[in-house]
């Protein structure tokens, strides 16, 4: 299994101001990851946006998987890997200076 680390994305939003704008940026990055692979059930992206809204409220780690017939998002990396062609570990962190960062690591 090879591991690929993509460049970190930074968002200008302070820790006490986590907002829909940050979630929107994260969703945009995930949609870009899905676009080359997902051919059917692109409506999964709608559910991904809802998951982000309900589960991402600060620093966290989750997994994002894509396959030709849709996406998977959540905290159970093994389950997501079992049903996905490509899987990323998504880490959302905040720096000492209060800048949010998105780290994407391809794990499958």
N, CA, C and O atoms as a GROMACS GRO file, in nm:
protein
  432
    1UNK      N    1   0.086  -0.117   0.000
    1UNK     CA    2   0.000   0.000   0.000
    1UNK      C    3   0.090   0.124   0.000
    1UNK      O    4   0.176   0.138   0.087
    2UNK      N    5   0.071   0.209  -0.095
    2UNK     CA    6   0.150   0.332  -0.100
    2UNK      C    7   0.072   0.446  -0.035
    2UNK      O    8  -0.051   0.445  -0.028
    3UNK      N    9   0.146   0.542   0.012
    3UNK     CA   10   0.086   0.658   0.075
    3UNK      C   11   0.128   0.782  -0.001
    3UNK      O   12   0.248   0.802  -0.024
    4UNK      N   13   0.034   0.864  -0.040
    4UNK     CA   14   0.063   0.989  -0.106
    4UNK      C   15   0.007   1.102  -0.022
    4UNK      O   16  -0.110   1.100   0.017
    5UNK      N   17   0.091   1.200   0.005
    5UNK     CA   18   0.044   1.316   0.082
    5UNK      C   19   0.031   1.432  -0.015
    5UNK      O   20   0.126   1.467  -0.084
    6UNK      N   21  -0.085   1.490  -0.018
    6UNK     CA   22  -0.108   1.606  -0.104
    6UNK      C   23  -0.075   1.732  -0.027
    6UNK      O   24  -0.069   1.729   0.096
    7UNK      N   25  -0.054   1.841  -0.095
    7UNK     CA   26  -0.022   1.966  -0.025
    7UNK      C   27  -0.132   2.005   0.073
    7UNK      O   28  -0.250   1.978   0.050
    8UNK      N   29  -0.091   2.069   0.180
    8UNK     CA   30  -0.185   2.117   0.282
    8UNK      C   31  -0.258   2.239   0.228
    8UNK      O   32  -0.199   2.325   0.162
    9UNK      N   33  -0.387   2.246   0.256
    9UNK     CA   34  -0.467   2.364   0.221
    9UNK      C   35  -0.490   2.442   0.349
    9UNK      O   36  -0.524   2.383   0.452
   10UNK      N   37  -0.473   2.572   0.346
   10UNK     CA   38  -0.495   2.657   0.463
   10UNK      C   39  -0.614   2.748   0.440
   10UNK      O   40  -0.639   2.793   0.328
   11UNK      N   41  -0.688   2.773   0.547
   11UNK     CA   42  -0.805   2.858   0.540
   11UNK      C   43  -0.792   2.969   0.643
   11UNK      O   44  -0.754   2.943   0.758
   12UNK      N   45  -0.821   3.090   0.604
   12UNK     CA   46  -0.810   3.204   0.694
   12UNK      C   47  -0.937   3.214   0.778
   12UNK      O   48  -1.034   3.279   0.741
   13UNK      N   49  -0.932   3.149   0.892
   13UNK     CA   50  -1.045   3.151   0.985
   13UNK      C   51  -0.988   3.117   1.121
   13UNK      O   52  -0.919   3.016   1.136
   14UNK      N   53  -1.015   3.197   1.220
   14UNK     CA   54  -0.959   3.173   1.352
   14UNK      C   55  -1.037   3.066   1.425
   14UNK      O   56  -1.156   3.044   1.398
   15UNK      N   57  -0.970   2.998   1.518
   15UNK     CA   58  -1.026   2.881   1.587
   15UNK      C   59  -1.164   2.907   1.645
   15UNK      O   60  -1.250   2.819   1.638
   16UNK      N   61  -1.187   3.023   1.700
   16UNK     CA   62  -1.317   3.051   1.761
   16UNK      C   63  -1.421   3.096   1.658
   16UNK      O   64  -1.532   3.134   1.693
   17UNK      N   65  -1.384   3.090   1.529
   17UNK     CA   66  -1.474   3.136   1.424
   17UNK      C   67  -1.496   3.028   1.317
   17UNK      O   68  -1.518   3.060   1.201
   18UNK      N   69  -1.489   2.900   1.357
   18UNK     CA   70  -1.510   2.793   1.260
   18UNK      C   71  -1.648   2.814   1.198
   18UNK      O   72  -1.747   2.831   1.269
   19UNK      N   73  -1.654   2.813   1.066
   19UNK     CA   74  -1.777   2.856   1.000
   19UNK      C   75  -1.812   2.770   0.881
   19UNK      O   76  -1.736   2.680   0.842
   20UNK      N   77  -1.927   2.799   0.824
   20UNK     CA   78  -1.968   2.731   0.703
   20UNK      C   79  -1.871   2.756   0.589
   20UNK      O   80  -1.858   2.673   0.499
   21UNK      N   81  -1.802   2.869   0.590
   21UNK     CA   82  -1.704   2.898   0.484
   21UNK      C   83  -1.592   2.795   0.486
   21UNK      O   84  -1.546   2.753   0.380
   22UNK      N   85  -1.546   2.755   0.604
   22UNK     CA   86  -1.442   2.654   0.614
   22UNK      C   87  -1.495   2.520   0.564
   22UNK      O   88  -1.428   2.450   0.488
   23UNK      N   89  -1.615   2.484   0.607
   23UNK     CA   90  -1.676   2.358   0.560
   23UNK      C   91  -1.693   2.360   0.408
   23UNK      O   92  -1.673   2.258   0.342
   24UNK      N   93  -1.729   2.474   0.353
   24UNK     CA   94  -1.745   2.485   0.207
   24UNK      C   95  -1.613   2.462   0.136
   24UNK      O   96  -1.609   2.396   0.032
   25UNK      N   97  -1.505   2.517   0.190
   25UNK     CA   98  -1.373   2.493   0.130
   25UNK      C   99  -1.337   2.345   0.136
   25UNK      O  100  -1.286   2.289   0.038
   26UNK      N  101  -1.363   2.282   0.250
   26UNK     CA  102  -1.334   2.139   0.265
   26UNK      C  103  -1.417   2.060   0.165
   26UNK      O  104  -1.364   1.970   0.098
   27UNK      N  105  -1.545   2.092   0.155
   27UNK     CA  106  -1.631   2.020   0.059
   27UNK      C  107  -1.578   2.036  -0.083
   27UNK      O  108  -1.577   1.940  -0.160
   28UNK      N  109  -1.536   2.156  -0.119
   28UNK     CA  110  -1.482   2.178  -0.253
   28UNK      C  111  -1.362   2.090  -0.282
   28UNK      O  112  -1.350   2.036  -0.392
   29UNK      N  113  -1.275   2.074  -0.184
   29UNK     CA  114  -1.158   1.987  -0.202
   29UNK      C  115  -1.203   1.841  -0.218
   29UNK      O  116  -1.149   1.770  -0.303
   30UNK      N  117  -1.299   1.797  -0.139
   30UNK     CA  118  -1.348   1.660  -0.150
   30UNK      C  119  -1.418   1.636  -0.284
   30UNK      O  120  -1.401   1.530  -0.344
   31UNK      N  121  -1.494   1.733  -0.330
   31UNK     CA  122  -1.560   1.721  -0.460
   31UNK      C  123  -1.456   1.709  -0.572
   31UNK      O  124  -1.476   1.633  -0.667
   32UNK      N  125  -1.346   1.784  -0.560
   32UNK     CA  126  -1.238   1.773  -0.660
   32UNK      C  127  -1.176   1.633  -0.658
   32UNK      O  128  -1.140   1.580  -0.763
   33UNK      N  129  -1.164   1.573  -0.538
   33UNK     CA  130  -1.110   1.437  -0.530
   33UNK      C  131  -1.205   1.336  -0.595
   33UNK      O  132  -1.160   1.240  -0.658
   34UNK      N  133  -1.334   1.357  -0.579
   34UNK     CA  134  -1.434   1.264  -0.631
   34UNK      C  135  -1.452   1.273  -0.782
   34UNK      O  136  -1.481   1.173  -0.847
   35UNK      N  137  -1.435   1.390  -0.838
   35UNK     CA  138  -1.471   1.416  -0.977
   35UNK      C  139  -1.410   1.319  -1.079
   35UNK      O  140  -1.483   1.273  -1.167
   36UNK      N  141  -1.282   1.284  -1.071
   36UNK     CA  142  -1.227   1.196  -1.173
   36UNK      C  143  -1.279   1.052  -1.166
   36UNK      O  144  -1.271   0.980  -1.265
   37UNK      N  145  -1.330   1.009  -1.052
   37UNK     CA  146  -1.367   0.869  -1.032
   37UNK      C  147  -1.517   0.845  -1.035
   37UNK      O  148  -1.563   0.750  -1.097
   38UNK      N  149  -1.594   0.930  -0.969
   38UNK     CA  150  -1.738   0.907  -0.951
   38UNK      C  151  -1.811   0.936  -1.082
   38UNK      O  152  -1.810   1.049  -1.132
   39UNK      N  153  -1.875   0.833  -1.136
   39UNK     CA  154  -1.950   0.846  -1.261
   39UNK      C  155  -2.102   0.836  -1.238
   39UNK      O  156  -2.180   0.894  -1.314
   40UNK      N  157  -2.142   0.764  -1.135
   40UNK     CA  158  -2.283   0.742  -1.105
   40UNK      C  159  -2.309   0.781  -0.960
   40UNK      O  160  -2.218   0.776  -0.877
   41UNK      N  161  -2.430   0.819  -0.929
   41UNK     CA  162  -2.470   0.858  -0.794
   41UNK      C  163  -2.389   0.975  -0.742
   41UNK      O  164  -2.344   0.976  -0.627
   42UNK      N  165  -2.370   1.074  -0.827
   42UNK     CA  166  -2.301   1.195  -0.783
   42UNK      C  167  -2.380   1.268  -0.675
   42UNK      O  168  -2.328   1.359  -0.610
   43UNK      N  169  -2.505   1.229  -0.657
   43UNK     CA  170  -2.585   1.287  -0.550
   43UNK      C  171  -2.527   1.253  -0.412
   43UNK      O  172  -2.564   1.316  -0.313
   44UNK      N  173  -2.437   1.156  -0.404
   44UNK     CA  174  -2.368   1.129  -0.278
   44UNK      C  175  -2.298   1.255  -0.227
   44UNK      O  176  -2.283   1.273  -0.106
   45UNK      N  177  -2.255   1.341  -0.319
   45UNK     CA  178  -2.187   1.464  -0.278
   45UNK      C  179  -2.278   1.552  -0.191
   45UNK      O  180  -2.230   1.621  -0.101
   46UNK      N  181  -2.407   1.548  -0.219
   46UNK     CA  182  -2.503   1.622  -0.136
   46UNK      C  183  -2.498   1.571   0.008
   46UNK      O  184  -2.497   1.650   0.102
   47UNK      N  185  -2.494   1.440   0.023
   47UNK     CA  186  -2.490   1.379   0.155
   47UNK      C  187  -2.355   1.405   0.223
   47UNK      O  188  -2.348   1.419   0.345
   48UNK      N  189  -2.248   1.412   0.143
   48UNK     CA  190  -2.117   1.445   0.198
   48UNK      C  191  -2.119   1.586   0.260
   48UNK      O  192  -2.064   1.608   0.368
   49UNK      N  193  -2.181   1.679   0.191
   49UNK     CA  194  -2.191   1.816   0.243
   49UNK      C  195  -2.269   1.817   0.374
   49UNK      O  196  -2.231   1.887   0.468
   50UNK      N  197  -2.375   1.742   0.381
   50UNK     CA  198  -2.453   1.732   0.504
   50UNK      C  199  -2.373   1.669   0.618
   50UNK      O  200  -2.382   1.713   0.732
   51UNK      N  201  -2.295   1.566   0.585
   51UNK     CA  202  -2.212   1.501   0.687
   51UNK      C  203  -2.111   1.601   0.742
   51UNK      O  204  -2.093   1.610   0.864
   52UNK      N  205  -2.046   1.676   0.654
   52UNK     CA  206  -1.950   1.778   0.699
   52UNK      C  207  -2.017   1.878   0.792
   52UNK      O  208  -1.962   1.914   0.896
   53UNK      N  209  -2.137   1.922   0.755
   53UNK     CA  210  -2.209   2.020   0.836
   53UNK      C  211  -2.241   1.967   0.975
   53UNK      O  212  -2.236   2.041   1.073
   54UNK      N  213  -2.272   1.838   0.984
   54UNK     CA  214  -2.310   1.778   1.112
   54UNK      C  215  -2.193   1.729   1.196
   54UNK      O  216  -2.205   1.720   1.318
   55UNK      N  217  -2.080   1.697   1.132
   55UNK     CA  218  -1.971   1.631   1.205
   55UNK      C  219  -1.842   1.710   1.214
   55UNK      O  220  -1.754   1.675   1.293
   56UNK      N  221  -1.826   1.814   1.136
   56UNK     CA  222  -1.700   1.889   1.136
   56UNK      C  223  -1.725   2.027   1.197
   56UNK      O  224  -1.778   2.118   1.133
   57UNK      N  225  -1.686   2.039   1.324
   57UNK     CA  226  -1.706   2.163   1.396
   57UNK      C  227  -1.577   2.213   1.459
   57UNK      O  228  -1.578   2.304   1.541
   58UNK      N  229  -1.468   2.155   1.421
   58UNK     CA  230  -1.337   2.190   1.474
   58UNK      C  231  -1.236   2.088   1.428
   58UNK      O  232  -1.264   2.010   1.337
   59UNK      N  233  -1.118   2.086   1.489
   59UNK     CA  234  -1.016   1.989   1.449
   59UNK      C  235  -1.069   1.846   1.459
   59UNK      O  236  -1.134   1.810   1.556
   60UNK      N  237  -1.041   1.767   1.356
   60UNK     CA  238  -1.092   1.630   1.352
   60UNK      C  239  -1.018   1.550   1.246
   60UNK      O  240  -0.942   1.606   1.166
   61UNK      N  241  -1.040   1.421   1.247
   61UNK     CA  242  -0.989   1.331   1.144
   61UNK      C  243  -1.106   1.244   1.098
   61UNK      O  244  -1.184   1.194   1.179
   62UNK      N  245  -1.116   1.226   0.965
   62UNK     CA  246  -1.215   1.135   0.910
   62UNK      C  247  -1.161   1.079   0.780
   62UNK      O  248  -1.050   1.114   0.738
   63UNK      N  249  -1.237   0.993   0.716
   63UNK     CA  250  -1.194   0.928   0.592
   63UNK      C  251  -1.293   0.958   0.481
   63UNK      O  252  -1.413   0.972   0.504
   64UNK      N  253  -1.240   0.968   0.360
   64UNK     CA  254  -1.322   0.997   0.243
   64UNK      C  255  -1.286   0.899   0.134
   64UNK      O  256  -1.172   0.894   0.089
   65UNK      N  257  -1.385   0.822   0.090
   65UNK     CA  258  -1.362   0.722  -0.014
   65UNK      C  259  -1.446   0.750  -0.137
   65UNK      O  260  -1.558   0.800  -0.128
   66UNK      N  261  -1.389   0.718  -0.253
   66UNK     CA  262  -1.462   0.734  -0.379
   66UNK      C  263  -1.453   0.605  -0.460
   66UNK      O  264  -1.357   0.528  -0.449
   67UNK      N  265  -1.554   0.583  -0.539
   67UNK     CA  266  -1.560   0.471  -0.634
   67UNK      C  267  -1.646   0.518  -0.750
   67UNK      O  268  -1.706   0.625  -0.743
   68UNK      N  269  -1.654   0.440  -0.853
   68UNK     CA  270  -1.730   0.480  -0.971
   68UNK      C  271  -1.876   0.508  -0.938
   68UNK      O  272  -1.940   0.592  -1.002
   69UNK      N  273  -1.929   0.438  -0.838
   69UNK     CA  274  -2.071   0.454  -0.804
   69UNK      C  275  -2.095   0.534  -0.678
   69UNK      O  276  -2.192   0.507  -0.607
   70UNK      N  277  -2.010   0.631  -0.649
   70UNK     CA  278  -2.040   0.721  -0.538
   70UNK      C  279  -1.925   0.742  -0.442
   70UNK      O  280  -1.809   0.715  -0.474
   71UNK      N  281  -1.959   0.791  -0.323
   71UNK     CA  282  -1.860   0.827  -0.221
   71UNK      C  283  -1.899   0.768  -0.086
   71UNK      O  284  -2.013   0.727  -0.064
   72UNK      N  285  -1.802   0.764   0.002
   72UNK     CA  286  -1.822   0.727   0.143
   72UNK      C  287  -1.749   0.831   0.227
   72UNK      O  288  -1.641   0.876   0.189
   73UNK      N  289  -1.807   0.869   0.339
   73UNK     CA  290  -1.743   0.964   0.429
   73UNK      C  291  -1.775   0.921   0.572
   73UNK      O  292  -1.887   0.879   0.600
   74UNK      N  293  -1.677   0.932   0.661
   74UNK     CA  294  -1.702   0.897   0.800
   74UNK      C  295  -1.575   0.868   0.876
   74UNK      O  296  -1.464   0.893   0.828
   75UNK      N  297  -1.592   0.813   0.996
   75UNK     CA  298  -1.480   0.789   1.086
   75UNK      C  299  -1.427   0.646   1.078
   75UNK      O  300  -1.319   0.620   1.131
   76UNK      N  301  -1.499   0.554   1.016
   76UNK     CA  302  -1.457   0.413   1.009
   76UNK      C  303  -1.377   0.390   0.880
   76UNK      O  304  -1.433   0.356   0.776
   77UNK      N  305  -1.246   0.409   0.890
   77UNK     CA  306  -1.160   0.397   0.773
   77UNK      C  307  -1.160   0.258   0.710
   77UNK      O  308  -1.153   0.246   0.588
   78UNK      N  309  -1.168   0.153   0.793
   78UNK     CA  310  -1.168   0.016   0.739
   78UNK      C  311  -1.294  -0.010   0.656
   78UNK      O  312  -1.286  -0.068   0.548
   79UNK      N  313  -1.408   0.032   0.706
   79UNK     CA  314  -1.533   0.013   0.632
   79UNK      C  315  -1.531   0.092   0.501
   79UNK      O  316  -1.570   0.040   0.397
   80UNK      N  317  -1.484   0.215   0.508
   80UNK     CA  318  -1.479   0.299   0.388
   80UNK      C  319  -1.382   0.238   0.286
   80UNK      O  320  -1.412   0.237   0.166
   81UNK      N  321  -1.268   0.189   0.332
   81UNK     CA  322  -1.170   0.129   0.241
   81UNK      C  323  -1.225   0.004   0.174
   81UNK      O  324  -1.192  -0.025   0.058
   82UNK      N  325  -1.309  -0.072   0.246
   82UNK     CA  326  -1.364  -0.195   0.191
   82UNK      C  327  -1.458  -0.170   0.074
   82UNK      O  328  -1.480  -0.260  -0.008
   83UNK      N  329  -1.514  -0.050   0.064
   83UNK     CA  330  -1.613  -0.020  -0.039
   83UNK      C  331  -1.570   0.092  -0.134
   83UNK      O  332  -1.653   0.148  -0.204
   84UNK      N  333  -1.441   0.124  -0.136
   84UNK     CA  334  -1.395   0.238  -0.215
   84UNK      C  335  -1.274   0.201  -0.300
   84UNK      O  336  -1.195   0.114  -0.264
   85UNK      N  337  -1.262   0.270  -0.413
   85UNK     CA  338  -1.146   0.254  -0.500
   85UNK      C  339  -1.028   0.333  -0.446
   85UNK      O  340  -0.915   0.284  -0.446
   86UNK      N  341  -1.053   0.455  -0.402
   86UNK     CA  342  -0.951   0.542  -0.344
   86UNK      C  343  -1.002   0.593  -0.210
   86UNK      O  344  -1.121   0.622  -0.194
   87UNK      N  345  -0.911   0.604  -0.112
   87UNK     CA  346  -0.948   0.653   0.021
   87UNK      C  347  -0.843   0.753   0.068
   87UNK      O  348  -0.723   0.730   0.053
   88UNK      N  349  -0.891   0.863   0.124
   88UNK     CA  350  -0.804   0.964   0.184
   88UNK      C  351  -0.832   0.974   0.332
   88UNK      O  352  -0.947   0.968   0.375
   89UNK      N  353  -0.727   0.990   0.410
   89UNK     CA  354  -0.743   1.031   0.548
   89UNK      C  355  -0.744   1.182   0.546
   89UNK      O  356  -0.654   1.244   0.488
   90UNK      N  357  -0.844   1.241   0.608
   90UNK     CA  358  -0.861   1.386   0.608
   90UNK      C  359  -0.839   1.435   0.751
   90UNK      O  360  -0.913   1.398   0.842
   91UNK      N  361  -0.738   1.518   0.768
   91UNK     CA  362  -0.709   1.576   0.899
   91UNK      C  363  -0.733   1.726   0.891
   91UNK      O  364  -0.680   1.794   0.804
   92UNK      N  365  -0.813   1.775   0.983
   92UNK     CA  366  -0.838   1.918   0.992
   92UNK      C  367  -0.775   1.964   1.123
   92UNK      O  368  -0.810   1.917   1.231
   93UNK      N  369  -0.681   2.057   1.111
   93UNK     CA  370  -0.607   2.105   1.227
   93UNK      C  371  -0.612   2.256   1.231
   93UNK      O  372  -0.654   2.322   1.136
   94UNK      N  373  -0.567   2.310   1.343
   94UNK     CA  374  -0.555   2.455   1.356
   94UNK      C  375  -0.414   2.483   1.406
   94UNK      O  376  -0.366   2.416   1.497
   95UNK      N  377  -0.348   2.582   1.346
   95UNK     CA  378  -0.211   2.616   1.384
   95UNK      C  379  -0.209   2.698   1.512
   95UNK      O  380  -0.313   2.744   1.559
   96UNK      N  381  -0.090   2.717   1.566
   96UNK     CA  382  -0.075   2.801   1.686
   96UNK      C  383  -0.123   2.943   1.661
   96UNK      O  384  -0.163   3.014   1.754
   97UNK      N  385  -0.120   2.984   1.535
   97UNK     CA  386  -0.164   3.120   1.500
   97UNK      C  387  -0.312   3.127   1.466
   97UNK      O  388  -0.363   3.233   1.429
   98UNK      N  389  -0.382   3.014   1.478
   98UNK     CA  390  -0.526   3.013   1.456
   98UNK      C  391  -0.570   2.991   1.313
   98UNK      O  392  -0.687   3.013   1.281
   99UNK      N  393  -0.479   2.948   1.225
   99UNK     CA  394  -0.516   2.923   1.086
   99UNK      C  395  -0.556   2.776   1.071
   99UNK      O  396  -0.485   2.686   1.115
  100UNK      N  397  -0.671   2.753   1.008
  100UNK     CA  398  -0.718   2.617   0.983
  100UNK      C  399  -0.643   2.557   0.866
  100UNK      O  400  -0.613   2.625   0.768
  101UNK      N  401  -0.610   2.427   0.878
  101UNK     CA  402  -0.543   2.357   0.769
  101UNK      C  403  -0.613   2.226   0.741
  101UNK      O  404  -0.663   2.159   0.831
  102UNK      N  405  -0.616   2.190   0.614
  102UNK     CA  406  -0.672   2.065   0.568
  102UNK      C  407  -0.558   1.981   0.513
  102UNK      O  408  -0.487   2.024   0.422
  103UNK      N  409  -0.540   1.861   0.569
  103UNK     CA  410  -0.435   1.770   0.527
  103UNK      C  411  -0.503   1.647   0.466
  103UNK      O  412  -0.586   1.582   0.531
  104UNK      N  413  -0.468   1.615   0.343
  104UNK     CA  414  -0.525   1.500   0.273
  104UNK      C  415  -0.414   1.398   0.247
  104UNK      O  416  -0.312   1.431   0.186
  105UNK      N  417  -0.434   1.274   0.293
  105UNK     CA  418  -0.335   1.171   0.271
  105UNK      C  419  -0.404   1.052   0.202
  105UNK      O  420  -0.494   0.991   0.259
  106UNK      N  421  -0.360   1.021   0.081
  106UNK     CA  422  -0.415   0.908   0.007
  106UNK      C  423  -0.364   0.779   0.072
  106UNK      O  424  -0.244   0.757   0.079
  107UNK      N  425  -0.456   0.696   0.120
  107UNK     CA  426  -0.416   0.572   0.186
  107UNK      C  427  -0.456   0.447   0.109
  107UNK      O  428  -0.414   0.336   0.144
  108UNK      N  429  -0.534   0.463   0.006
  108UNK     CA  430  -0.569   0.350  -0.082
  108UNK      C  431  -0.596   0.401  -0.220
  108UNK      O  432  -0.627   0.323  -0.310
   0.00000   0.00000   0.00000
